[in-house]
Amino acid sequence: LYNVRYCRSAVMPVTMKPEKEEEEEESLILLFTSYANELDAIYDKRDRILKASQEITVSSKRVICLLHRCVNENEENGWKIFQQAVEKLKSLANDQFKTVAFELKDEYCDQYEKYYSNGLQEYIEAWSFLNFLQYKKLITLFEIRQLLQYEFCENGNIHLRKINISYFDYVMGVADLAGELMRYAVVSSNSDIVSVNNIYNFLVTIYRCMELSNLKRRKRFVRKEKEFLESI
């Protein structure tokens, strides 16, 4: 009797899950798997955009350093430097920025804007510096947007892909220009006082325009505006 009772207690009853419950579990697993894949795709896209932005930042800084050499060059060599700078900046537009533009295909751009914002602002600063040295004027937001839009053919139709450039990013890029022009003016002051006065008047005009903007409530802008005024 003991053996019989022992054997009976050792055997655990096997409970079978209802078929409906198994189907629900499978659907949940599939759902969470799709969520995981979607998140992985978002993170991968973010990393590619960040990498492109970092390359843009580094290359734009190199262009700015190249442009500072103009101060000690004659007119002919100065224009050669301008041409090199234009080629480098257009190369960024046709390579890294184009990568970003096509990464954002059919995407909500604002979701990724912060990942390329730093590179974009540095790029705007480089173009602004070049444009002032060449033409003594400020490159416009419209001109920057024109540089960063791309045509492509799909199903026999021509489409346009472009980088989303906010007014805030444009102003922040232009605001960084003050530091570069201040350094340029310091070096130029020994030989070209007219250029120094032109730089001063140019920066004052930009500052007055910044004062009229509606960005006062943004902390990053307030800090940048203060640095701009210190450069003047």
N, C-alpha and C positions, 0 to 999 in steps of 0.2 A: 504493500500500500504506500509505503514511504517513497519507493522508487517511482510509482505511478504519479503521486502528487508532485514529486520533484521534477519529473519530466514535463508535467503539465505547466508548472510554474516557469520553467525555463523557455517554453515556447511563447514568443511574443506575437500577438496578432498583427498581421500586416494590413494597414489601412490604405486603401487605394484612393488617390485624389480624384475628385470628380473631373470629368473631361472638360467642363466649362472652366474650372479653376486653373487647369493646366494651360488652356488657351489664353486666359488672362495674364498668367505669368509670362508666357512667351511674347505676348504683345507688349508687355511692360519692358521686357528685356530688349526687344527690338526698338522700342521708343527711346530708351536711355542710350542705346548704342548709336542711334541716329543723332541724339543730342551731343554725345561725345565726339562723333565725327564732325559735326557742325562746329563745335568749339575748337577742335584741332585745326580745322580749315581757317577759322578766324585768327587763331594765334599764329599760324604759318603766314597768313597774309600780312598780319601786323609786323612780324619779324622781317619780311621782305621789304615792306615800306620803310621800316626803321633803318634797315641797312642802306637803302637808297638815300634816305634823308641824311644819314651820317656821311656818306660819300659826297653828297651835294654840299654839305657844310664845310668839309675839309677842302674840297676843290674851290669853293667860293672864297674861302679865306686865302688860298694861294693866289687867286686872281687879284684880290685886294692888295696883297703884298707885292705882286708884280706891278700894279698900277702906281704904287708909291715910288717906284724907280723913275717915273716920268719927271719928277721934280728936278733931277740933275741931268736930264738928257736934252739934246737939241730937238728941234721940231721934227726932223725926219725920223730919228730914233724913237721919239715919243709916239708918233703915229704907228710905227711898227709894233710898239708895246700895246697900243690900243687894239690893233688887229689881232694880236695874240690873245688878248683878253676876250675879244668878241668871239673868237673861234672856240675858246675854252668854255665860255658861258653857253654858246649854242650847242656845243657837244653835250653839256649837261642836260639841256632841254631835250635833245634827241636821244638821250640814253637813259639816265636815271629818272628824270621827270616823266619820260614816256612810259617807263616801267610802272611808275606810280599811277599814271592815268589809266593804264590798261588793267592794273590790279583792281582798280575801283570800278570796273565795268559792272553795271547793274547793281551797284552797291549804294547804300546810304552813306554818302561821302563824309558827312559830319562825324560819323562813327570813327573814322580813321584820320580825320584832319589833324588831330593833335600829334599824330605820329610822324607827320612830315612837315609840321609847322616850323620847327627850328631851321631845317634845311631851306625851306622856302624863304624865311625872313633873311637868312644869310645871303641867299641868291639875289633877293631884291636889293639888299645893301650893296652887293658887288655891282649890279647893273646901275644903280643910282650913282655910285662913285664914278664909274666909267662914263656915264652920260653927262655928269657935271664936268669932268675933265675934258671931254670931247666937245660938248655943245653948250656948256654953262647953263644947263637947265635940268629939271627933275624929270625922270622917267615917270610916266603916268601909270595908274592901275590898269587902264585899258591896254596900254602897250605891253605890260607884263602878261596880261591875260592872253593877248595875241601870240606871244612867244610860246605859251604853254598849252596850245591846243593842237590836236592831231586829227587828220582825216584818215579814214580807213574804209575799205570796201567790204561789204557783207551782202551776200545774195544779190550781187549786181548793183547795189545801191551804195552811195557815198554817205558815210556817217561821220560825225564829229565827236571826238573824245577830248575832254579838257580837264585841267587841274582846277579844283575849286579854290579860288583865292579870295579870302575875305578882306574886307576893308581894314579890319584889325591887323591882320598879318602884313598888309601893305604898309600901314602906318608904322608898325613896329620895325619893319625892315628899313624904312626911311629914317626913323629915329636913330638907328645905329650909325647912320651915315655921319652924324655930327662928330663922333669921336675920330673917324678917319680923316675928315676934312680939317679938324683941329690939328691933328698931327701933320697933315700935309701943309697947313698954313705956317706952322712953327718952322718947318724946314725951309719953306719958301720965303720967310720973312727977311732973310739976309739979302736976297737978290731980287725979289719981285713983290713989292709992297702993294701993287695994284691987285694982284691975285689974292692977297690976304684980305683986302677990303671987299673984293667980290665974294669971297667965301663967307665973310661976316654978314654981308647983306643977304646972301642966299639963305644962310641958316636962320637969320632973324625972320625972313619971310615964311620959311617953313614952320618955325615956332609959332608964329601968329596964326597960321592955318590950323596947327595942332590945337591951339587954344580954343578954336571954334568947333572942334570935333565933339562928338557925344560919347567919348570913351573915358571920361573923367572918373567914372565909378569903378573902373577895372584897375586892380592893384598893380598889375604888371605895367600898364600904361603910365600910371602915376609915377612909378619908379623910373621908367624910361624917359619920361618928360623931364624929370629932375636932372637926370644925367645929361640930357640934351642941353638944358639951360646952363649947366656947369661948363660944358664944352664951349658954348658961346662966350 
